[in-house]
């Protein structure tokens, strides 16, 4: 079995990683569970995604809905632009170091940034 930082990759977890690798946007837990049906149920899909998040293989994304989304944590760090009307999601790359420097300048009593989350919400061209 595959291992990542002492983490055992089970058949269901590998199936989730493969599904996320082919996804074009962050995926809801329910959608992920349907994609790996027969390997994991809904509860174990959530647990597996959280376990994969803890070891840094996937990232939890808040797109302003009542449910959580997940995506692979590989590749360039990026943010998302979300259409308020149709729900379309687009990746947006922003210089991460510049954002961290700006945050530290604004909050002078902090010395470092461990992580950040930034999503943009508006209307896509088709919904304007």
C-alpha positions in Angstrom: 0.0 0.0 0.0 1.0 3.6 -0.6 2.3 5.6 2.4 2.5 9.3 3.0 4.1 10.6 6.2 3.2 7.4 8.1 -0.3 7.5 6.7 -1.7 4.3 5.2 -3.6 4.8 1.9 -6.4 2.3 1.8 -8.3 1.3 -1.3 -11.1 3.8 -0.6 -8.7 6.6 0.1 -6.8 6.0 -3.1 -10.1 5.9 -5.0 -10.9 9.4 -3.5 -7.6 10.8 -4.5 -8.0 9.5 -8.1 -11.5 11.0 -8.2 -10.3 14.4 -7.0 -7.4 14.3 -9.5 -10.0 14.1 -12.3 -12.4 16.7 -10.8 -12.4 20.1 -12.5 -13.5 21.9 -9.3 -13.8 21.3 -5.6 -16.1 18.4 -4.8 -18.8 18.0 -2.1 -18.6 15.1 0.3 -21.8 13.7 -1.1 -20.5 13.8 -4.6 -17.3 12.1 -3.6 -19.2 9.4 -1.8 -21.3 8.7 -5.0 -18.1 8.6 -7.1 -16.5 5.9 -4.8 -19.8 4.0 -4.1 -19.0 0.5 -3.1 -15.7 1.4 -1.6 -16.8 3.9 1.1 -20.2 5.0 2.5 -20.9 8.7 3.2 -19.6 8.7 6.7 -16.4 6.9 5.8 -16.0 9.2 2.8 -16.0 12.2 5.1 -13.6 10.5 7.5 -11.3 9.6 4.7 -11.3 13.1 3.2 -10.5 14.6 6.6 -7.7 12.0 7.2 -6.3 13.0 3.7 -6.6 16.6 4.7 -4.7 16.1 7.9 -1.7 14.7 6.1 -1.8 17.5 3.5 -3.0 15.5 0.4 -6.4 17.3 0.1 -7.6 20.8 1.0 -11.0 21.7 2.5 -12.6 24.6 0.5 -15.4 26.9 1.8 -17.3 28.1 -1.2 -20.0 29.8 0.9 -22.4 27.0 0.9 -23.8 25.0 3.8 -21.6 22.1 2.9 -17.9 21.5 2.6 -15.9 20.9 -0.6 -12.5 19.2 -1.0 -9.8 19.3 -3.7 -6.4 17.9 -4.2 -3.7 19.9 -2.4 -1.1 19.4 -5.1 -0.1 22.0 -7.6 0.0 25.8 -7.3 -1.8 27.3 -4.4 -4.9 29.0 -5.7 -8.2 30.5 -4.6 -11.7 30.4 -6.2 -14.1 32.8 -7.8 -17.7 31.5 -7.2 -20.8 32.7 -9.1 -23.6 33.6 -6.7 -26.2 32.7 -9.3 -25.2 29.5 -11.0 -22.5 28.2 -8.7 -19.7 28.2 -11.4 -16.3 27.9 -9.8 -13.1 29.2 -11.4 -9.5 28.9 -10.0 -7.7 32.2 -9.4 -3.9 32.4 -8.7 -2.7 35.2 -6.5 0.8 35.8 -5.3 0.7 34.1 -1.9 3.8 35.7 -0.5 2.5 39.2 -1.2 -0.8 38.4 0.6 1.1 37.1 3.6 3.3 40.2 3.7 0.3 42.5 3.6 -1.5 40.5 6.4 1.6 40.8 8.6 1.9 44.5 7.9 -1.7 45.0 8.9 -1.5 42.9 12.0 1.8 44.0 13.6 1.5 41.7 16.6 1.8 38.5 14.4 5.1 37.1 13.3 4.1 34.4 10.8 1.2 33.1 8.7 0.6 29.3 8.8 -2.3 29.2 6.3 -5.0 31.3 4.8 -8.3 31.0 3.0 -9.6 33.5 0.4 -12.5 33.0 -2.0 -14.3 35.6 -4.2 -18.0 35.7 -4.8 -19.8 37.5 -7.6 -21.5 36.9 -11.0 -20.1 35.1 -14.0 -20.5 36.6 -17.5 -23.3 34.2 -18.3 -25.3 35.3 -15.2 -24.8 39.1 -15.5 
